[in-house]
């Protein structure tokens, strides 16, 4: 599934989707990683949960 979407990355809507996801990831990094770096690294489940949320959008 991931490889299929990557091979179709030339399509514009996928590019826009990826750009929006990068913005969300950057926001999440500033919000969580910088603020509570140690706490965030300890909670791997939290990062996996956030990643699953970002993948759905």
Chimera marker file (.cmm) of the C-alpha trace (Angstrom):
<marker_set name="trace">
<marker id="1" x="0.000" y="0.000" z="0.000" r="1" g="1" b="0" radius="0.5"/>
<marker id="2" x="2.736" y="2.458" z="0.936" r="1" g="1" b="0" radius="0.5"/>
<marker id="3" x="4.837" y="1.562" z="-2.101" r="1" g="1" b="0" radius="0.5"/>
<marker id="4" x="1.826" y="2.002" z="-4.373" r="1" g="1" b="0" radius="0.5"/>
<marker id="5" x="1.078" y="5.509" z="-3.107" r="1" g="1" b="0" radius="0.5"/>
<marker id="6" x="4.770" y="6.422" z="-3.380" r="1" g="1" b="0" radius="0.5"/>
<marker id="7" x="4.935" y="5.330" z="-7.018" r="1" g="1" b="0" radius="0.5"/>
<marker id="8" x="1.919" y="7.547" z="-7.741" r="1" g="1" b="0" radius="0.5"/>
<marker id="9" x="3.521" y="10.521" z="-5.970" r="1" g="1" b="0" radius="0.5"/>
<marker id="10" x="3.619" y="12.486" z="-9.242" r="1" g="1" b="0" radius="0.5"/>
<marker id="11" x="-0.122" y="13.105" z="-9.011" r="1" g="1" b="0" radius="0.5"/>
<marker id="12" x="-0.866" y="16.585" z="-7.738" r="1" g="1" b="0" radius="0.5"/>
<marker id="13" x="-3.453" y="15.711" z="-5.077" r="1" g="1" b="0" radius="0.5"/>
<marker id="14" x="-1.048" y="13.228" z="-3.500" r="1" g="1" b="0" radius="0.5"/>
<marker id="15" x="1.618" y="15.932" z="-3.534" r="1" g="1" b="0" radius="0.5"/>
<marker id="16" x="-0.723" y="18.352" z="-1.777" r="1" g="1" b="0" radius="0.5"/>
<marker id="17" x="-1.683" y="15.644" z="0.687" r="1" g="1" b="0" radius="0.5"/>
<marker id="18" x="1.990" y="14.999" z="1.424" r="1" g="1" b="0" radius="0.5"/>
<marker id="19" x="2.699" y="18.717" z="1.876" r="1" g="1" b="0" radius="0.5"/>
<marker id="20" x="-0.181" y="19.030" z="4.350" r="1" g="1" b="0" radius="0.5"/>
<marker id="21" x="1.076" y="15.977" z="6.231" r="1" g="1" b="0" radius="0.5"/>
<marker id="22" x="4.577" y="17.472" z="6.423" r="1" g="1" b="0" radius="0.5"/>
<marker id="23" x="3.110" y="20.661" z="7.896" r="1" g="1" b="0" radius="0.5"/>
<marker id="24" x="1.240" y="18.619" z="10.503" r="1" g="1" b="0" radius="0.5"/>
<marker id="25" x="4.348" y="16.611" z="11.335" r="1" g="1" b="0" radius="0.5"/>
<marker id="26" x="6.400" y="19.792" z="11.674" r="1" g="1" b="0" radius="0.5"/>
<marker id="27" x="3.722" y="21.293" z="13.932" r="1" g="1" b="0" radius="0.5"/>
<marker id="28" x="3.636" y="18.133" z="16.029" r="1" g="1" b="0" radius="0.5"/>
<marker id="29" x="7.428" y="18.127" z="16.325" r="1" g="1" b="0" radius="0.5"/>
<marker id="30" x="7.486" y="21.718" z="17.544" r="1" g="1" b="0" radius="0.5"/>
<marker id="31" x="4.536" y="21.159" z="19.840" r="1" g="1" b="0" radius="0.5"/>
<marker id="32" x="5.488" y="17.858" z="21.451" r="1" g="1" b="0" radius="0.5"/>
<marker id="33" x="9.117" y="16.946" z="20.764" r="1" g="1" b="0" radius="0.5"/>
<marker id="34" x="10.647" y="20.284" z="21.701" r="1" g="1" b="0" radius="0.5"/>
<marker id="35" x="8.414" y="20.791" z="24.724" r="1" g="1" b="0" radius="0.5"/>
<marker id="36" x="8.435" y="17.321" z="26.274" r="1" g="1" b="0" radius="0.5"/>
<marker id="37" x="11.266" y="15.551" z="24.455" r="1" g="1" b="0" radius="0.5"/>
<marker id="38" x="12.020" y="12.978" z="27.145" r="1" g="1" b="0" radius="0.5"/>
<marker id="39" x="8.368" y="12.291" z="27.870" r="1" g="1" b="0" radius="0.5"/>
<marker id="40" x="7.539" y="11.959" z="24.176" r="1" g="1" b="0" radius="0.5"/>
<marker id="41" x="10.424" y="9.551" z="23.551" r="1" g="1" b="0" radius="0.5"/>
<marker id="42" x="9.249" y="7.368" z="26.426" r="1" g="1" b="0" radius="0.5"/>
<marker id="43" x="5.707" y="7.101" z="25.039" r="1" g="1" b="0" radius="0.5"/>
<marker id="44" x="6.202" y="5.239" z="21.780" r="1" g="1" b="0" radius="0.5"/>
<marker id="45" x="2.493" y="4.403" z="21.731" r="1" g="1" b="0" radius="0.5"/>
<marker id="46" x="1.695" y="8.107" z="21.612" r="1" g="1" b="0" radius="0.5"/>
<marker id="47" x="3.889" y="8.666" z="18.576" r="1" g="1" b="0" radius="0.5"/>
<marker id="48" x="2.439" y="5.639" z="16.798" r="1" g="1" b="0" radius="0.5"/>
<marker id="49" x="-1.064" y="6.902" z="17.589" r="1" g="1" b="0" radius="0.5"/>
<marker id="50" x="-0.218" y="10.349" z="16.216" r="1" g="1" b="0" radius="0.5"/>
<marker id="51" x="1.289" y="8.763" z="13.099" r="1" g="1" b="0" radius="0.5"/>
<marker id="52" x="-1.884" y="6.746" z="12.503" r="1" g="1" b="0" radius="0.5"/>
<marker id="53" x="-3.927" y="9.953" z="12.800" r="1" g="1" b="0" radius="0.5"/>
<marker id="54" x="-1.668" y="11.758" z="10.326" r="1" g="1" b="0" radius="0.5"/>
<marker id="55" x="-1.867" y="8.866" z="7.859" r="1" g="1" b="0" radius="0.5"/>
<marker id="56" x="-5.662" y="9.023" z="7.779" r="1" g="1" b="0" radius="0.5"/>
<marker id="57" x="-5.748" y="12.685" z="6.707" r="1" g="1" b="0" radius="0.5"/>
<link id1="1" id2="2" r="1" g="1" b="0" radius="0.2"/>
<link id1="2" id2="3" r="1" g="1" b="0" radius="0.2"/>
<link id1="3" id2="4" r="1" g="1" b="0" radius="0.2"/>
<link id1="4" id2="5" r="1" g="1" b="0" radius="0.2"/>
<link id1="5" id2="6" r="1" g="1" b="0" radius="0.2"/>
<link id1="6" id2="7" r="1" g="1" b="0" radius="0.2"/>
<link id1="7" id2="8" r="1" g="1" b="0" radius="0.2"/>
<link id1="8" id2="9" r="1" g="1" b="0" radius="0.2"/>
<link id1="9" id2="10" r="1" g="1" b="0" radius="0.2"/>
<link id1="10" id2="11" r="1" g="1" b="0" radius="0.2"/>
<link id1="11" id2="12" r="1" g="1" b="0" radius="0.2"/>
<link id1="12" id2="13" r="1" g="1" b="0" radius="0.2"/>
<link id1="13" id2="14" r="1" g="1" b="0" radius="0.2"/>
<link id1="14" id2="15" r="1" g="1" b="0" radius="0.2"/>
<link id1="15" id2="16" r="1" g="1" b="0" radius="0.2"/>
<link id1="16" id2="17" r="1" g="1" b="0" radius="0.2"/>
<link id1="17" id2="18" r="1" g="1" b="0" radius="0.2"/>
<link id1="18" id2="19" r="1" g="1" b="0" radius="0.2"/>
<link id1="19" id2="20" r="1" g="1" b="0" radius="0.2"/>
<link id1="20" id2="21" r="1" g="1" b="0" radius="0.2"/>
<link id1="21" id2="22" r="1" g="1" b="0" radius="0.2"/>
<link id1="22" id2="23" r="1" g="1" b="0" radius="0.2"/>
<link id1="23" id2="24" r="1" g="1" b="0" radius="0.2"/>
<link id1="24" id2="25" r="1" g="1" b="0" radius="0.2"/>
<link id1="25" id2="26" r="1" g="1" b="0" radius="0.2"/>
<link id1="26" id2="27" r="1" g="1" b="0" radius="0.2"/>
<link id1="27" id2="28" r="1" g="1" b="0" radius="0.2"/>
<link id1="28" id2="29" r="1" g="1" b="0" radius="0.2"/>
<link id1="29" id2="30" r="1" g="1" b="0" radius="0.2"/>
<link id1="30" id2="31" r="1" g="1" b="0" radius="0.2"/>
<link id1="31" id2="32" r="1" g="1" b="0" radius="0.2"/>
<link id1="32" id2="33" r="1" g="1" b="0" radius="0.2"/>
<link id1="33" id2="34" r="1" g="1" b="0" radius="0.2"/>
<link id1="34" id2="35" r="1" g="1" b="0" radius="0.2"/>
<link id1="35" id2="36" r="1" g="1" b="0" radius="0.2"/>
<link id1="36" id2="37" r="1" g="1" b="0" radius="0.2"/>
<link id1="37" id2="38" r="1" g="1" b="0" radius="0.2"/>
<link id1="38" id2="39" r="1" g="1" b="0" radius="0.2"/>
<link id1="39" id2="40" r="1" g="1" b="0" radius="0.2"/>
<link id1="40" id2="41" r="1" g="1" b="0" radius="0.2"/>
<link id1="41" id2="42" r="1" g="1" b="0" radius="0.2"/>
<link id1="42" id2="43" r="1" g="1" b="0" radius="0.2"/>
<link id1="43" id2="44" r="1" g="1" b="0" radius="0.2"/>
<link id1="44" id2="45" r="1" g="1" b="0" radius="0.2"/>
<link id1="45" id2="46" r="1" g="1" b="0" radius="0.2"/>
<link id1="46" id2="47" r="1" g="1" b="0" radius="0.2"/>
<link id1="47" id2="48" r="1" g="1" b="0" radius="0.2"/>
<link id1="48" id2="49" r="1" g="1" b="0" radius="0.2"/>
<link id1="49" id2="50" r="1" g="1" b="0" radius="0.2"/>
<link id1="50" id2="51" r="1" g="1" b="0" radius="0.2"/>
<link id1="51" id2="52" r="1" g="1" b="0" radius="0.2"/>
<link id1="52" id2="53" r="1" g="1" b="0" radius="0.2"/>
<link id1="53" id2="54" r="1" g="1" b="0" radius="0.2"/>
<link id1="54" id2="55" r="1" g="1" b="0" radius="0.2"/>
<link id1="55" id2="56" r="1" g="1" b="0" radius="0.2"/>
<link id1="56" id2="57" r="1" g="1" b="0" radius="0.2"/>
</marker_set>
